[in-house]
Amino acid sequence: MKRAKKIFLLLFVLALSLSSLLFGCSNKETAGEEGKRKDGRVVVDFWTFWGSEIRRPIIEKIIDDFNKSQNKIYVKHTYLPWGDIWTKELAAVAAGNPPDLIVQDINTVAQRAQKNQNTNLAKYIKKDPEIKKRFFPKLYNATLYKGDPYALPFNTDTRILFYNKDAFKEAGLDPEKPPQTWEELENYGKKLDIKKGGHYERIGYVPGHGIGPDIWMINANGKGFWDYEKNKPIINSDTNVVTLEWFKKYQDYYGQKELATFKAEFGDQSSDPFISGKVAMITEAATFYTKIRDYGNGMNFGVAPLPEREPGSGHTSWGGGFVLEIPRGAKHADAAWEFMKYLTDVKAQEYWAVKNFDNVANIEAAKKAAKSPELTVEAKKVYDLATKNMENTILTPVPLATPDYLNLVKPEIDAALLGKKTPKEALDDAQKAVEKLVKSNK
């Protein structure tokens, strides 16, 4: 019995010692993360959702290069899943213990600024005024709130037309002359259709796959649902009504049931509708090229800007992207700013662009990436077009007065496409609902 007690006492003391040791190590590590390392370097906690086997090594290589480039700042990468990162950041901001730097959505920067959730960067830009010239102007403008920047753009995207050159040849179309207008898109599409036994084996262009009527409205009028200059909804503008009518007519040519049956055969990777040859033309982000590269088995394809509504109306496209933000209350904002400058400079941006085949915000880096010897001839063509297409690409920042207004618009568009309302009736009803929401929010 005494022997058993002695053994128990020894085990208890050992467990207590181990727990004290672990607690000490934990405290020591936390103190280092929140303040400085033993070597005196300030630790910047950088949150991203880039955890894939492709993107994580790339961002961590950039971080490692930065850490080795100087001896005052040490960046620690914290990966959080897409569904968690921003909710956890909000909780951390509210608790007064946010990360020092985070990747955020570009179209909601002003919304967070209005809610005092991110840091005004005006004082930093005042010291480094040349930095704002790095970026495509529309991307930098999307970071402004009341004239001040609250983020720096990092990467972006743009929608372009991919088309199957072999299918063009088969249909008697010139593979070097993609459609330039909506009318040509329709005509080309119908020539590219293959229907056997009452069922489509191939559709030239599937309305609503890749982009929907909302982006075609942006293409038509260069604005979409919101006039940002006048800060008001223009949902039922004449051009939007014409666009929805065109889209519905094009969709009805095939029929809802037939399109639904056809789309049910779509898959991913090698069974993607474009790669598998079920669709001859498709509108996607330029990064769709990587899927063709990986699963297309050397397919013969071309790329072009989105067709314009009519000659001279413009090949306007839509894009989004991500920014770098310093959350409100970050303990090491100055150090985070230094890393932001590094992340948005040419070297890091070009590396990210080439290794990820991703559109970056830095103009010079984007142009250099389009000529990189690491890219194939096909990749260069796609990237070059995407870079040039940024001149035609607009963003749609969330209106501060009505951040959730699209919830009122989308059901009305669905009603029009299902034939429950005419396009004009649907857009008129959406306009009234949003105007009412704007008034109530004031």
N, C-alpha and C positions, 0 to 999 in steps of 0.2 A: 504494500500500500504506500509506504514512504517512497519507495523507488518510483512508483507511478506518479506521485505528487511532484517529485524532483524533475521527472521527465516533462510533466505538464508545465512546470514553472520555467524550465529551460526553453521550451517551445514558445511560451508566452513572451518571454523576454526577447527571443529571437524575432518573433513576429513584430513586436513593438519596435525593435531596432530597425527592421526592414521598412516598416511603415514610416518611421521618422526619416529614414534615408530617402525614401521615395518622395515624401512630402517636401523635404529640403531641396531635392533635385527639381521638383515641379515648380516650387517657388522661385528657384534660381533661374529656371528657363523662362518662366513668365516675366520675371523682372527684366530679363534680357530682351524679351520680345517687345515689352512695353517701353523700354527706355533705350539703353545702349548695350552693345556687346562688350566683351572684355577688352577688345581692341579699341574701344571708344567710338565705334561707328554707330550712327543712328539707325535703328531698324525700322524700315518701312514695310508695313503689312499690306500686300497687294492682293486683292480678291478678284478672281476671274472664274468663268464657267468653262474655261478651255481645259478640259480634262481628257480629251480623246487621245488615242495613241498617236495621232498625227499632230494635233495642235499643242498638246502639253509640252512635248520636247522642244518645240519651236519657241514658245514663249519663255520656257525656262532657259534655253540657250541665250536668248536676248537678255534675260535677267542676269545670268551668269557673266555675260560680257560686260554689262553695266557694273556689276559688283567688282569685277577685276579692273575696270577702267579708272577707278578712284578709290580713296581710302577713308571717306567720310560717311558714306551711306551704304547700308546693306539692305537689299530688298529681299523679303521673304514672300514666296508665292503661296497663297492659300486658295486651293481649289474648292469650289462649292457647286453642286449641280444646278443646272438651269432653273429648275423649279424652286430652288431654295435661296439662291444668292441674294435676291433683292428683298425678299421678306425678312431675311436675317439681317440684312443691312439696316432696314428701317427699325428693327428692334434694337440693333446696336446703337444707332443714332439716338433713339429715344432713351436708351440706358446711359448715354454719354460715353460709350466705349466703341466707337466705330472703327473700321479699318482706315488706313491712311490714304488708300487709293482703291478705286473700284472701276470695273467696266460696266457701263450703263447704256441704255437705249438712247439713241440720238434724238428721237422725236418727242421725248418727254423731259428734256433738260429744263426747259422753262417752267414746266409744271412743278418739278422738284424745287427749283429756285423760289417759286412763289410760296411754297410750303416751308421754305427755310431748311431744306434737307441737304443742300450741297453748298460748296464754298465759292464765293465770288472771287474770280481770278484777276480782276482788274488791276490790282496792285502788282501782280506778277507780270502781266502783259505790259504794264507801263515801264517796267524795267527791261523787258525783252520784247519791244514792239514788233520786231521783224518776224516773230513766231507766227502771227496770224496770217502772214503772207505765204506760209507753207501750204495752206490747205485750199482745196476747191472752195470758192467763196460760199456756195450754198450750204456746204457742210459747216463752215465756221459760223455762218449766220444762224444756223439752227441751235448753236450753243448760247445765244444771247438772250438775256432777260433784262428788259429796261436798258438796253444798250451795253450791258456788261456781260463778259463771257463767264460761264459757270462750268465749263468743261473744255476739253480739247478733242477734236475728232480723231478717231483712230482708223477705223475701216468702214467701208460702205459697200453698196451694191447697185446694180442697174439692170433693168430688164431689156433683153434683146431677142431677136428672132433667130432661132436655129432652124436650118432646113436641110433636107436630105438631097444631095446633088444627084445621086443615082436615081432616086425616084423622079426628080425633075426630068432627067434625060428620058426615062421610061415613058413619061407623060407628054413628051415633046416640048418641054419647057427648057429655056436656056438656063443651065445651072449656075451661070455667072450673073444672072439678072433676077434677084429675089424680088418679091412684090414691094412696090413703093407706096401704094395707097390701099385703103380699105377695099375698094372695088377690085383691085388686082389680087388682094389677099383672098377674097371670096372666089374670084374666077380661077385662080391658081388652085385653090383648095378643092374645088369641084372637079377640076381636071385630074387631080391627084387621087381622087376617091377611087376605091376598088370595091365593088359590091357584087357579091355572088350569092345566088339562092336567097335573095331578100335580106342578106346580112352583109354588113360592111366588114371587109377584111382589112381595109385601110381607109382612113379619113385624112384628107389633105390637111385640114386644120380643125381642131376641136374647140369650138367656142366655150369659154369658161374653164379650160384646162390651162394651168400655168398662171394666167391672169384673168380677172373677171371684168364686168362692165365698169367698175369703179376706176380701174387703171386705164381702160379705154377712154373714159371721160377725161382723165388727166391728159391723155394723148390728144384728145380732141380740142380742149380749150386751154391747156397748160396750167390748169388750176384744180380741177376736180370739184369737190363738194364745197370748198371753202375759199373765199377771197381773202388772202392774208394781208393784202395792202389795205383793204377797207375793213378787215376784221369782221366779216359777216358771212353767213351761209348763202351759197348760190346753188343749192341742190337742184332746184327746178329751172335752171337756166335753159334757154332754148337749145344750146349745144348739148347739154346733158340729156335733154329729152330726145333729141335726134339720135344721140349715141345709144341710149337704152332701146329705142325703137329698132335701130340697126342691129344691135346685139341680139335682141329677141327674134327678129326676123331670120337672122343667120342660124340661131339655135333651132328655131322651128322648122327650118329646112330639113334638118335631120330628125327632129322630134325628140321630146324628152325621154320617152321610153327607149327609143333606139340608142340614144346617147348613153343612157344609164346602163343598158345591156353591154354596150361597147366598152364603157369605162370600167365595168366589172372585171374585164380581162386584164386591166392594167396591173403592173407589178412594179417592183423596184429593181435596181441594178440592171442586169441583162434583160429583164422583162419590162423595163421602162418602156412606155408606149412609143417614144421616139427611137430609142436604141433598138427595140425589137422590130421596128418597121411598121408598126400599126398606125403611126401618125407621121406624116411627111414634114410638117412644120409645127414648131412649138415655141411659145414665148416663156423664157425662164431667165433667172439671174445668170450673169456671165459665168459664175462659178459652176454652173451646170456642166461646163466643159469637162470637169474632172470625172464626172460620171461617164461621159463619152470616152474619155481617155482610158478609164479603168475597165469598162465593160463593152465598149463599142466594137472591139476587134478590128480597129482600123477603118471604121465606117467613113465614107466620103461625105462630109458635111460642109455647110457654109454658114456664115453669120451675117446679120444685117440689123440696122436700127429698126425699131417698130415702124410699120407702115403708117403714113399720115392719113388723116381723114380725107383730105383732098389736096391736090398739089399746092404747096405753099403754106399749109396750115401748121406744119412742123412735125418732126419725128419725136415728140416729147415722150419721155419715159419716167418711170417712178423708181425711187430707191429709198433705202433706209440706212442702217448702220449702227455703229457703237462708238461711244466716247469714253474718255478717261475723266473721272470725277474725283474730287477730294470731298468726302462726306463732311457735313457740318460737325464740328467738334473733333476732327482728326487731330491727334496729338503732334504729328510731325508733318504738317502741311508744307513747310518750306522744303523739306527733304523730298516729299512726294512730288512737288513741283519740278525739282531737278530731274527726277526720274521720268516725269511726264514729258519733259523736253527731249530726253533721250529716246523715249518710245515713239515720239512723233517726228524725229529727225530722219534724214534720208537713209542712213545705214540700217537702222532697225526696221524702218518701214519697207525698204526694198527687200530685206531678208524675209520679213513676214509675207510680203506679196508673192515672192517667187516660191518659197517653200510651201505655202498654203494654197497658192493660186487664188489669192484673195485680193479684192480691190481695196487699196489703201487711200487714206485721206491726203497724204502728202503728194502734191502735184509732181515734184521732181522725182520722187521715188517711184511713182506710178509710171512715169515715162521711161525711167531706167529699167524697170521691171519688164516692160513691154519689149525691150531689146536684149534681155538677159540671155547669155549663151546657155544657161541651164534649161531654158524653155525650148520646146520643139517649134517647128515652123507653124504648126496648127495652133499651138498654145499662144504664140506671139500674136497671131492674127486676132484671136479672140480677145486677148488682153489689150491689145492696141485699140480695138473697136470699143471695148468697155471703157477705156480711159477717155477716148474721144467722146463717147456717149455721155460722159458726165456733164458736158455742156448742155445736153438736152434733158438732163435728169433733174426732176424736182423732188423735194422732200415734203412730207405733210406733217409738220409738228402739231401736236395736240393743242387745239384752241383752249386757252385758259378758262374762258367763260363756260365752255361745254365739253369737258374732257371725254365724256362718254356719249357724244352725240351720234356716233356711228351705230349705236344700239337701236336708235330710232330709224336709221336710214336703211340698214340691211334688210329688215323684215319687209319693208315697202318694195325694195328691189326684187326680193323673192316673190312677192305677190304679183308684180308685173310679169316676171318670167314665167310664172305658173298660169298666167292669163286671168287672174282674179281681178286685176285692175289694168287699165291702160298705162303705158309708161308715164304719160303726163299726169294721170290721176295719182299714181304712186309717188312720183317725185313732188307733186304739189302737196300731198299729205305729209310727206317727210319734211318738206320745207316748213310747213305750218307747225309741226311738232317740235322741230329744232328751234324755230323762232320763239316758241312758247317757253322752251327750256332756257334759252338765252335770257329772256325777260325775267323768268323766275329766279335765275341765278344772280341777276343783278341786285 
